[in-house]
């Protein structure tokens, strides 16, 4: 019986799995829904093998025995409770795994950090319920704009992170501009008023900005902070340090 190196699973199957699982968790609360048919005959076996080595399936070995308890455990372990995107711990695990594969095959990997402008003011004036509603609406907007292979998550209080596999910073900037230009026109919440937001975004990429996952995220986060401190509603790409 042939075996497959999970690192060699093609892009549509590998990152598509993370997005597929995210959609399943958001829509059904569990990881056990059947996968949609894939264009290659061996795609299902590749999915199964990938899952066997993936932390995405680890929550199914939980001590919870009831079906409802297991579904809730899966959601808690993997998703942010407000936005229902992957949480910080989950996306950092994915990023470390993807970075290993990227290095192995000498590909590019891009990160997009999206910081919602002036959320502290919204919180102070309108309260946490409004903040949560705005963030949930922003998350849904991001889900609708990123590619199927991109992996979105909530990284911090008002900050989202999108892993863009096999994409350099120039490619990420195309996605960033699509998000920045359109989100200000989109009603992301109607709690209290019709909320529209702007975003400050930061872009970083491997190998130009960092070699480690934490350092890559830090570069993108700092670029987003620079965009915010410069007035918001703009995107900054992290500078590439000259090699010694």
PyMOL commands that set and color helices and strands:
alter all, ss='L'
color gray80, all
select helices_A, chain A and resi 6-8+11-28+43-52+55-61+67-78+88-105+119-126+128-145+169-183+213-229
alter helices_A, ss='H'
color red, helices_A
select strands_A, chain A and resi 109-116+151-156+159-165+199-206+234-237
alter strands_A, ss='S'
color yellow, strands_A
deselect
rebuild
show_as cartoon
